[in-house]
Amino acid sequence: MLLEQGGGGEDGGGSGPAPSVNVLGGRLEICSLKPMTGFFRNGCCDTSDQDVGSHTVCAVMTAEFLKFSKSRGNDLSTPMPDFGFKGLKPGDRWCLCAPRWQEAFAAGQAPRVVLRATHQGALSYCSLADLKRHAIDLV
């Protein structure tokens, strides 16, 4: 699945999404619509200057990663109905903060990633080689 994006401009500055390019240099694909993910809640791991967490890695949740993330103060599995968040479960795809993915990688807990849905902005925090080692969409 692909998503057209307007706005953002060539430099990715401003308040709109940065150019929708994935880590492989192609068009950014949708990460997940159910659950709805992304900094802009558009299903894509788009980013902008406002996205200080860099929600750019399309990650496939595992029980191990969800436990790891919760232990680091980011509970992604507990529902928060007041915010319309049902909680994530293993198998869900989610636009994860690139620094969190890198932290999990260093701890041996990194979840698998969807490269075609991972924004090129993730490369500011993660190496392409490491992301490729965890990719589910390389053939």
SULNORCOR-V512700 format. One record per residue. N is the residue number from 1. RES is the residue in one letter. PSI is psi in degrees with one decimal (NA if undefined). OMEGA is omega in degrees with one decimal (NA if undefined). Layout:
BEGIN
n->N res->RES psi->PSI omega->OMEGA
n->N res->RES psi->PSI omega->OMEGA
END
This chain:
BEGIN
n->1 res->M psi->139.4 omega->178.1
n->2 res->L psi->155.9 omega->177.8
n->3 res->L psi->126.6 omega->175.5
n->4 res->E psi->141.5 omega->176.5
n->5 res->Q psi->137.9 omega->170.0
n->6 res->G psi->176.4 omega->173.7
n->7 res->G psi->174.1 omega->177.7
n->8 res->G psi->-39.8 omega->179.8
n->9 res->G psi->174.5 omega->-176.8
n->10 res->E psi->-32.4 omega->-176.4
n->11 res->D psi->-5.1 omega->179.5
n->12 res->G psi->8.0 omega->-178.1
n->13 res->G psi->-179.0 omega->178.6
n->14 res->G psi->-165.6 omega->-174.6
n->15 res->S psi->-10.8 omega->-179.7
n->16 res->G psi->176.3 omega->-179.8
n->17 res->P psi->146.3 omega->171.2
n->18 res->A psi->162.1 omega->179.4
n->19 res->P psi->134.6 omega->-175.0
n->20 res->S psi->76.9 omega->179.8
n->21 res->V psi->134.8 omega->-179.8
n->22 res->N psi->176.1 omega->-176.7
n->23 res->V psi->-14.2 omega->178.2
n->24 res->L psi->-1.5 omega->179.1
n->25 res->G psi->2.0 omega->179.4
n->26 res->G psi->-174.4 omega->178.2
n->27 res->R psi->137.9 omega->-180.0
n->28 res->L psi->126.1 omega->177.7
n->29 res->E psi->162.7 omega->176.7
n->30 res->I psi->137.2 omega->176.4
n->31 res->C psi->-54.0 omega->-179.6
n->32 res->S psi->137.3 omega->172.2
n->33 res->L psi->-22.0 omega->177.1
n->34 res->K psi->97.9 omega->3.1
n->35 res->P psi->151.8 omega->177.4
n->36 res->M psi->129.4 omega->-175.3
n->37 res->T psi->179.0 omega->177.2
n->38 res->G psi->149.0 omega->178.6
n->39 res->F psi->-37.3 omega->-179.7
n->40 res->F psi->2.8 omega->-176.8
n->41 res->R psi->50.2 omega->177.7
n->42 res->N psi->8.4 omega->179.1
n->43 res->G psi->-10.8 omega->-178.6
n->44 res->C psi->156.3 omega->179.2
n->45 res->C psi->45.3 omega->175.4
n->46 res->D psi->162.0 omega->-179.9
n->47 res->T psi->168.9 omega->175.8
n->48 res->S psi->-179.9 omega->177.5
n->49 res->D psi->-26.5 omega->179.4
n->50 res->Q psi->-20.3 omega->-177.1
n->51 res->D psi->77.2 omega->-176.6
n->52 res->V psi->-20.0 omega->178.6
n->53 res->G psi->-11.1 omega->-177.7
n->54 res->S psi->67.2 omega->179.1
n->55 res->H psi->69.0 omega->-167.1
n->56 res->T psi->-9.7 omega->-178.1
n->57 res->V psi->118.2 omega->175.3
n->58 res->C psi->103.9 omega->-174.9
n->59 res->A psi->147.0 omega->176.4
n->60 res->V psi->115.7 omega->-174.4
n->61 res->M psi->143.2 omega->172.4
n->62 res->T psi->158.6 omega->177.1
n->63 res->A psi->-39.8 omega->-178.6
n->64 res->E psi->-44.1 omega->-179.8
n->65 res->F psi->-42.4 omega->179.7
n->66 res->L psi->-39.4 omega->176.6
n->67 res->K psi->-43.7 omega->178.2
n->68 res->F psi->-48.8 omega->-178.2
n->69 res->S psi->-42.1 omega->178.2
n->70 res->K psi->-38.5 omega->179.8
n->71 res->S psi->-20.1 omega->178.6
n->72 res->R psi->10.3 omega->175.9
n->73 res->G psi->9.3 omega->178.2
n->74 res->N psi->87.6 omega->-177.5
n->75 res->D psi->104.5 omega->-179.2
n->76 res->L psi->-6.5 omega->-174.3
n->77 res->S psi->-18.9 omega->-178.9
n->78 res->T psi->124.9 omega->178.2
n->79 res->P psi->143.7 omega->173.9
n->80 res->M psi->81.8 omega->-174.5
n->81 res->P psi->-31.1 omega->-180.0
n->82 res->D psi->-23.8 omega->-180.0
n->83 res->F psi->7.5 omega->-179.2
n->84 res->G psi->25.2 omega->-177.9
n->85 res->F psi->118.0 omega->-176.9
n->86 res->K psi->-6.1 omega->-175.7
n->87 res->G psi->145.8 omega->-179.1
n->88 res->L psi->153.4 omega->177.2
n->89 res->K psi->162.8 omega->178.4
n->90 res->P psi->136.6 omega->-178.6
n->91 res->G psi->-22.9 omega->176.9
n->92 res->D psi->145.0 omega->172.6
n->93 res->R psi->142.5 omega->-175.2
n->94 res->W psi->141.2 omega->175.2
n->95 res->C psi->98.3 omega->-175.6
n->96 res->L psi->147.4 omega->174.8
n->97 res->C psi->130.1 omega->-178.0
n->98 res->A psi->-41.3 omega->177.4
n->99 res->P psi->-33.3 omega->178.0
n->100 res->R psi->-41.8 omega->177.7
n->101 res->W psi->-43.1 omega->-179.6
n->102 res->Q psi->-40.0 omega->176.5
n->103 res->E psi->-45.0 omega->178.3
n->104 res->A psi->-38.8 omega->177.7
n->105 res->F psi->-47.1 omega->-179.1
n->106 res->A psi->-28.8 omega->-179.7
n->107 res->A psi->3.6 omega->-179.0
n->108 res->G psi->23.3 omega->-176.3
n->109 res->Q psi->13.9 omega->-175.1
n->110 res->A psi->134.6 omega->174.9
n->111 res->P psi->164.7 omega->175.9
n->112 res->R psi->157.7 omega->-178.4
n->113 res->V psi->156.6 omega->174.4
n->114 res->V psi->102.3 omega->-174.2
n->115 res->L psi->-40.2 omega->-177.5
n->116 res->R psi->-15.4 omega->178.3
n->117 res->A psi->7.5 omega->178.2
n->118 res->T psi->122.3 omega->-175.9
n->119 res->H psi->145.0 omega->179.8
n->120 res->Q psi->-20.3 omega->177.4
n->121 res->G psi->-22.7 omega->178.5
n->122 res->A psi->-24.5 omega->-176.9
n->123 res->L psi->-9.2 omega->172.9
n->124 res->S psi->-17.1 omega->-176.3
n->125 res->Y psi->-27.0 omega->-172.6
n->126 res->C psi->146.4 omega->176.4
n->127 res->S psi->146.2 omega->178.0
n->128 res->L psi->-37.5 omega->180.0
n->129 res->A psi->-42.9 omega->178.9
n->130 res->D psi->-43.1 omega->178.1
n->131 res->L psi->-42.1 omega->179.2
n->132 res->K psi->-36.6 omega->178.0
n->133 res->R psi->-21.9 omega->-179.0
n->134 res->H psi->9.8 omega->-174.4
n->135 res->A psi->144.5 omega->173.8
n->136 res->I psi->-7.2 omega->-173.6
n->137 res->D psi->28.1 omega->172.4
n->138 res->L psi->134.6 omega->178.5
n->139 res->V psi->NA omega->NA
END
